[in-house]
Amino acid sequence: MAAHLSYGRVNLNVLREAVRRELREFLDKCAGSKAIVWDEYLTGPFGLIAQYSLLKEHEVEKMFTLKKSRLPPADVKNIIFFVRPKLELMDIIAENVLSEDRRGPPRDFHILFVPRRSLLCEQRLEHLGVLGTFARREEYSLDLIPFEGDLLSMESEGAFKECYLEGDQTSLFHAAKGLMTLQALYGTIPQIYGKGDCARQVANMMIRMKREFTGSQNSIFPVFDNLLLLDRNVDLLTPLATQLTYEGLIDEIYGIQNSYVKLPPEKFAPKKQGEGGKDLPTEAKRLQLSSAEELYAEIRDKNFNAVGSVLSKKAKIISAAFEERHNAKTVGEIKQFVSQLPHMQAARGSLANHTSIAELIKDVTTSEDFFDKLTVEQEFMSGIDTDKVNNYIEDCIAQKHPLIKVLRLVCLQSVCNSGLKQKVLDHYKREILQTYGFEHMLTLCNLEKAGLLKLQAGGRNNYPTLRKTLRLWMDDVNEQNPTDISYVHSGYAPLSVRLAQLLSRPGWRSIEEVLRILPGPHFEERQPLPTGLQKKRQPGENRVTLIFFLGGITFAEIAALRFLSQLEDGGTEYVIATTKLLNGSSWMEELMENPSESLEEAPPEDAFGRSSGHSVCVQMEVVMSAHCTPCASSPHTLPLSGERGLTEQAAGTAHSSSEQADSASCLDSV
């Protein structure tokens, strides 16, 4: 059981166990030994719910990544394809099946669509002549995946583009199905609020689905008091701004995928290793980031300027704890110290990792270019010089900085000015196309269609009204001990989170004029509860609101919502759900045509022109197991690091902790 999923008011382990049970039931239907062929994109999300130990219990002996050409040899009775319902994947599956050696022992093929079966995909398999080969064709409803005790994500690739550019409502249907699953497990949500066209559609789908299942009335006492559905295009500004929380900056610079991050290995090499530069590690350092780690849970949502002091204090505490061994005189005292040693060692390792990460981030945040970029962003968000061509953006284009960085800044200026004047917009377009290539004309069209880059309508700028009424910009921000959500961007308060805050208190009726300015309808629906299930709130008890972001959410917004949940007089605790965890760069990539080609011009794995070595699909823990067999054409397993013995770990601990104290203290000035 994942203990960190049950820390909050809502025990998300219930959902995790439900999806694990469904997976076990399917595997048991395929009697005998099994090999799983993974759609590579699914390995990360599945790693959050099913480790190799669970699969092994159900006779899974081999695992491969779905690739063209023949499958590697495997002496198993069942071959199971775990795939998304995408036509291009059906072509690869057909090639795998048709190239199978018929002279070997007979094997059964099965296909599991995640999250839904697709008639089009089955028709493609039939056209390719392999549909009848599959003994089982089923679906696995992995709609919402628990990441943390207060965070769920569909990890739906391309959900924003599908909804707002292509008019494809598939991800909205999956969101509605996921919400119905939550209501089946945690009770009917009595009150639904929403803002935006997609929010309205999801609410309508939920109401229709509930009407279709009127025969089975939900008798579970409701855990959630409210559901708030928010369209991403209601707040296009927030994802474009650079996140300044610790977790947000890790995601901005290196990219977090399914709770894992890949980092440059140099900072993590032991002091004595490779003194001559010969033995330095070359493989990226892969770390899991979750609230199961005590230190990370403490610092993840802090503004980065507040992280150094926390690490410094932790280093001193750990160093003092190891010094206690000198005071252990009796056998009982020594035994007590040894019993605490594993926890102390884990804390020391965690401190070492996060000190190294903070140093890597500091190298970026103290650079002149980062400061210049942040200055321009904050000028736009505070309403300064949004209506004319920006010199810094012109310089970035002239120096051919990463295109994603340029697009984020131009779109930010457009959003903060309710669109650009014709002369300014034409100038930016011309400069971008002449510098980066005319193939990016389609990308600019996508940005216009999404509302990120547009012509100002009627010469009217509504952003100052939004900024003033919703208090989107705060001049005096306490980053060390924040009193407002604006600390996550060092001045800018995420519009989406401010809407959630105002809904809780005093209610949206106080901002009716602002809601009319923002795109899409705002609405309220009530779902009646059976007699006896009405919730009687105790004095001082907070409401629990499920807030669902349709189109994606940033880690800065998550940090701001957690801040509101922790306020003593806030009155509301939030559980967060989304179609996708994103940042400004990954969002731009989603909207670009042929983004891989544009990335070849300059290596902008992050928005600051630094090469991060980040892999788009981080393999799940299962795939890293020694039991997993990669395809010969694309090896993807990573060696597991060896574990030192308890005695060896204890050696030199005081010295190591003091070194970390020195490193952490230097971060106080970040």
N, C-alpha and C positions, 0 to 999 in steps of 0.2 A: 504493500500500500504506500502511495506517495503522501507522506505526512504533511508536506507543505501545502497540499491542496485542501486541507481541512482546518487551517488556522482561522479563517474568517467566519463571518456570521452564516455563510452558506457553505456547506460541506460539498465541494466539487468532486470529492472522491466517489460520491454516489454516481455521478455522471461517468466518471472514468471506469468504474467497475461495470457499469451497464454496457459500455461499448466494448470492453474486454470480454464480457460474457457473450456478446453477439459474435465476436471474432472466434472465440473458442467453439461455439456451436457450429459455425461454418466449417472449421477445420475438422471437427469430429465427423461431419457428414462425408468427408473424403477419407474413407478408411484406408489405413496402410501408410507406408512411408511417403514423405512429401518433399518436393522442392518448390520454393516460391520464386517466381520471376517478378521483380519489382519494377514498376514505373518509377524511375529515379526520383521524381519530384515527391513521391509519397513516402520515401524512406524517412525523411525528417519528421513529418507529422506522426507517422506510426511509431517512431522511436519514443514519443512522449506517452504512449499508452501501452506498448507491448515490447518488452525486452526479449532477448533471445531465449532466456530461460522459459518464458511462457510458451513460445513457439515450439521449443524442444520437447516440452511436456506433451505436445500434441503431434509428435512424430515428424516435425519439420527437421530434415537432415541437411539440406543444402539451400543456398539462396544465391540468386544471380540478379544482375541488373539487366533490364530489358534493352537489348541491342539488336541491330540488324545481323543477319547471318545465323548460323546454327547455334543452338544452345550447347553449352559445355556438357560433357558426359556426366550423368548422375544415375546411380543405381537405385531408383525410387519408383514407386508405383503410381504416384500422382504428381503432375506438373500443374501448379496453380499460378495464373497470371493475376497480379494485383495492379489494376490500371485505372486511370481516369477515363471517362467516356469521351475520348478524342479520336477522330477518324485516322489521323496519321499514326497513332499507336496501333490501330487495328491492322494496318499494313505490315508493321513490324512483327506483330503476333502471328499473322498469317505466314510470313516468311519463316519464322521460327518453327511453326507447326509443319509446314510443307517440307522443310529441310531435315525433319526428324528421320533418323535411320529406322526404317521399318523392319530391318532384319533382327533388331534387338528384341528384348522382352516387351510385350504390349504394355502401354502406359495410358492412364486416363488423364485427359486434359480438362481443366476447369478454368473459368474466368470470373473474377470478382470485380465488379464495377464500383468505384468509390467516387462520389457518394450515391450515384443513381445509375440504374440500367439505362441504356440508350437504344432506342429502336433503330436509329440511323447507324449506330455502330454495329448492331447485329445484322442489319442489311448489308453493310460493307463486308462483314465476315462471310455472309452468305454469297455475296457476289464473288468473293475471292475463293470460294469453295471449301471453307474450313468450318462453317458454323456447326455442322453436324458432328464435328470432331469433339466438341466440348460436352462432357457429361453433365456439367452443372454450369449455368449462367445465372449468377445471382448478384445482388447489390449489397453494399455494406454502408450503412447510414452514418458515416463519420462526418457529421455536419459541424459540430462545435467541439473543439479540442481544448481540454483544460491545460493551461500553461502555468497558472499560479492560483492561489486560493481565491483571488478576485479577478481573474483574467481568463477569458475564453476567446478562441479565434477559429474561424473556418479555414484560414490559410488558403483562401480561394484566389488562385493566380489570375490576375487580370480582371478582378471583379469591378473595379472602378471603370475601366475602359469598356467592359461589356455593358454596364448600366447606362453610362452617360454619353458614350460615343456610338455604340452599336445598337442600342435599344434592346439588348438581350436581357431578359428578366430571369434567366436560369439561377443566378446566384441569389436573387431576391427570393425565389421559391425555396432554395436550400436554407436561406436564413429563416424563413417562416417555418419550415419543417424543423429546424433546430430549436426554434422557440417553442414549438408544440412539444418537442421531446422534453425540454426543460420544464414545461408546465405539467407534463405527465409524471415527472420525477419530484418536482418541488411544489406542485399545486398551481391552481389558476391564478394568474396575475390580475388583480381586480381593476387596476387603472392603467390605461395605455395613453401615453402622450407621444406626439410626433411632430417633426418639422421636415418638410421636403416631399417631393413627388415619390421618391422611392420608399420613404417611410410610410406614406399613405398606402402604397401598393402592398407592402409587407403586412401592414395592419389589416387590410382587406382580405389578403390571403389567409391570415390567421383566423379571422372571423368566419370565413367560408369553411376552413378546415374544421373548426370547432362545430359548426352547424352540421357538417357531414358526419360527425361522430357523436351526435346527440344521444345515441342509445347508451353510451358508457359515460356516466357522469363522474367527474374527478372528485374523489372523496379525501384527497390529501390536503392537510391544512397548509394554506399558502405561506411560503417563505418570503416571497417578494411582495412588496407593497405596490410598487409602480414599475412600469416599463417605459423607458424613453427611447424612441427611435429617432436617430439623427442622420440626415444625408451628409455625405462628405462635402457636397458642393454648397451646402449652407455656410461652411467655413473652409474656403479654399486657401486662406492665408496661412493658417497654422503649419501645415506640412512643409511650406516653402521656407519658413524661418529656421535658422540653425538651432537645434536643440542644445541646451546648456546644462542639462542634468548629467550626472555621471553615466547612467545607462544610455541616455540619449546621445551623448558624444561617442560612446563606444559604437553605437549603431551608425552614427553619421560617418565615422572614420573607417571602421572595419566591417560593419554589417553584422547584425545578429540574425541568425537563421535557426528557428526552432530551438531557441534557448542556448545555442552554441555560437561561439565566435572563434575565428582563426586569427592569430596574432603573429607578428614577426618574432622569430625564435630567439633573437640575440639577447633581448632583455631577460630571458628566462633561463639562460645558460648558467650553471654554477660558476662561482668566482674562479675556482681553480681550473675549470675546463677551458681548454683551447687558449692558454695564455699567449701562445705564438700565433693565434688565429687559425690554427690548423684543424682543430676539433670542434669548431663552432657548429651547432646544429643547423641544418638546412631546411628541415620540414617545419611548417608553421605550427605554432603552439595552439592546440585546440582545447578550449575551456568551456565547461558548462556554466551558465549563469542563471541561477534561480534562487528563490528565497529560502530554499533548503540550506543554503550557505548563510550562516548567521551574519557575517560581516557584510556580504553583498546585500542582504535584506536591509541592513542599516543604512548603507550609503547609496544604493542604486537611484533613489529619487531625490537626492540632494543636489543642489546647484554645485557644479564642479569646484567652484571657489571655496566650498565648505568641506570638501572631501579630505584635503591635506591634513587639517587639524584632527579629524577623526582618526585617520591612519596613524598619525603621530602618537595620539593618546593610546591607541590599541597596541602599538609597538612597545610603549613603556610598560603597559599592564602585562603583556606577555613576557617581556624581559624580566619583570619583577617576579612573575609566577615561576619562571625557571630558576631564578636565584634562590627560591625557597628551598631547593634541594640541599643547600648548604646548612640549612637549619634543621633538616631531618636527622635526628640522632637515634631515636629508638626504632625498633623493627616495625612497630605500628605506624610511625610517621613515614618511614621509607615506603611501606606498603601503600599508604594513602597517596603518596606522591606518584608512585608508579601507576596506580589506578587512574589518576587524572591525566597521565602522560598522553594517551591517544588523543584526547580532546584538545590538549594543549598543542600537540604536534599538528593537528588539523587546523587549529586557529593560526599557528605560525605559518603553515603553508598557504592558507588563504590570504594572510596579510602580505606574504611575499608576492603572491600573484597580483593582488590589487595595487600594491605599491609599484610594481613593474608596469601595470596597465596605466596607472595614473601618470607615470613618467612618460609613457608613450603619448598619452593625450596632451600632456603639458608641452611636449615638443611641438605639437601642432598649434595649440591655443596661444602660445607665446610668439608664434611667427608673425611677421609683419603683414603677410597676405591675409591671414585669418582675422587679424585686427581690422584691416581695411574693409574686408568683406562684411564683418559684423557691424562695423560703423555704418556702412551704407544700408544694411538691412534695418538697423534701428532708426536711422533717419527716415526711411520710408514708413515704418510702422508708427512713428510719432508724427507723421504728416509733413515732413520736410522735403521740399524739392521733388515731389512725386510727378509733377506735370511737365518735366523737361528731360532731355537726354542726359543721362548720368555719365560723368567723366570716367568713373571707375569701371563701369560696364563697358564703355568704349575701349578702355585700355585692355581689359580682359579679352575682348574680341580681337583687338589688334595683336596681342601676344599669343593668341590662339590657346587660351586657357580651356580646360575641359568644357565641352559644349553644355553638359548638364549643369555645371556651375553657372554659366551664362544664362541659360534658360530659366533657372530658378530665380535669379535676380530680376530678369526682365518681367517674368510672371508676377513676382512679388510687387514690383513697381506698378504693374497694371492693376492688380487686385487692390492695392492701397490707394489707387486713384480712380476706382470704379471704371477702369478702362483708360487707354492712352489716347492722346490727341492723334489725329491722322498723320501729321508730320512726324511725330515721335515714333509711332508704330511703324510707319514705312521705313524710317531710318534704321531702326533695329532689325527689321526683316531683311533689308538690303545688306546690311553689314554681316549678319549671320550667314546668309546664303552665299555671299561672295567669299567669305572666309572659310566656312566649313563645307560648302558644297551645296548645289541646288537640289540634291537628293533629300535635303532636310525640309523641303517645302511641305511635304506631307506631314512631317512632325509639327510644323507651325500651324497647319490646318487643324490637326488634332487638338492642339492647345487652344485654338480659337473655339473649336466646337465644345470643348470642356468648360469654356468660360474663363480660362486662366489668362488668355491673351486676347484682348478685345479692344474695339474702338469705343471710346467714351460716348454714351448715348446722351444727346441733347446738351452736352457740355456740363453735365451735373455730376458732382462727386459726392456720393453718399457715405464714404468712409469716415469723414470727420464726425458725422452724426452718430455712427455706430461706435466710434472710438470714445466719444464723450459719454453717450448714454450707457454703454456697457462697461465703461472704465477699462478699455482694452490696453491703454498705455499708462503705466505708473512710473513717475519720475524717481521716487524714493523707494528703492527695493532693498530689503534686508535679506541678503543671500545666505547669511549664516543662520539666522533665526527668522525665517519668513513668516509674514502675517497675511500674505495674499498669494494667489496662484501665479501671479506675474513673475515669481522668482524663477520659474522653469525656463524663461527666455530672458531673464535679467531686465525686465521692464514690460514686456508684452504678455498680456493675459490671454490664453487661448480662447477665442470666441466661442467655440463649441462647449468648453467647460464652463464658461461664464453663463451660457444659456442654461446648462444643467443646474448651476448654483442658484440662478434666479428662479427657476421652476420650483426648486425646493423651498425657497423663501425669498421674496414674498409671493411668487407665482407669476405666470406669464402675462396676466392681465395688466400688470404694471408696465410692460414693454410692448404693448400691442403695436404701436407705431413702428418700432424697430423690426418686429417680426414681419410686418408687411413689406419692409424694404428687402429683407432676405428672401432668396428664391424659394418657391414651393409653398404649399399650404401648411398651416399649423392646425392641429386637431387634438381632440380628447375623446377617448372611448372608454366605456365602462363594461366590464365583464361580470355579470351577476354571479354571486357565490351561493352554493346550496346553504340551506339553513344549518346553523351550527358551525360553519367554517368562517364566519366573519371574525376578523382579527380585532381583539381588544388590546390596545397598546397600553403597556404599563407606564407609569410616570417616569420620564427620563429615558425611555426606550427609543432608539433611533429607528427611522424608517429604513427599509432596504430597497434601493432602486437599482434595477438592471438597466444599464444604458448601452444601447447597441448602435455602433457606428457603421453605417452602410457605405462602404467605399474605402475603409481603412482608418487606422488610428496611429498616432506617433507615441513613442515612449514618454515624451514630454507631457502629452495630454493625459496619459495614464498616471504619471507622477502628480499632476495637478489634481486629478480626481481622488487619488489616495490622500493627498493633503486635505481635501475637503472632508473625506471620511474620518480623518483623525481629529478634526476640530471639535473641541469640547461642546461648543454650542451650535454645531453644524446641523444637527438633527437628522442627517441622512448618511447612510453608508452605501457605497457604490460597488456593484459588481459589474465588470466591464466585458462587453462582447463586441466582436468586430468581424468583418469579412477578411481582413488582412492586417498584419502588423507592418507598418511602412515607415520610411523616412522620405525626405524631399527628393533624394537622388533616385531611390528605387521607384518612386512615384513618377518621376520624369521618364525613367527608362520604360515604364509600362506604357506611357503615352507616345513614345518615340517609334518611328518606323525604322526597322533594321538597326536597333540600338547597338548591336555588336560591332557593326561597321563603324559607327561613330566613335566607339570606344577605342578602336585601333588607332585613331588619329592622335590621341593623347591618352595615357593610361589613367583615367580618372576613376579608379575603384571607389574613391571617396570624393566628396565635393570640393576638396582642397588641393586636388592635383597630386595627392600622395598615392603611391602604389601600396595597396593593402594586402594583396595576396588573398583576398576574400573569395571563397568558392560560393557560387550561387546556391548550390544544393549541398548542405552539410549532411553527410551520411548518418543515419540513425545508429544508435548503439548496437543494434542487431548486426548491421552490415560490417561493423568493425570486429565482430567476433571471429575467432579463429575458425569457427564452423562455417563461415560464409565463403563461398568460392566465387571470385570475380571472373568475369569474362576475360579471356586472354587479351582481347583487344583494348581493354580499358580497366587495368587493375585499380581498385579503389579502396583497398583495405589499408589501415594504418597500424603500425606496430603499437601494441600496448606497452606503456612504460612499466618497468619493473618496480617492485615495492621493496623498500629497504626494511630490514628487520628492526624490531623495537629498540634493541641495544644500539644499533648503528644510528637510528634516528635520534636517540637521546644524546649521542656524542656531539659536543660542540654547540648545543642548542642556545646556550646563553650568548655565545659569541655571535651566532646568526641573528638572534633577536635584537642585539644591540646594533648590528649593521642595518637591520630593517628600520630601527628607530631613527638612525641617522638619515636613511633614504626618505622615510615618511615625513620627518621634520622639515626637510627641504621643500616639501610640497605645501607647507603651510602658507607659503608666499604665492601660491598659484592664484 
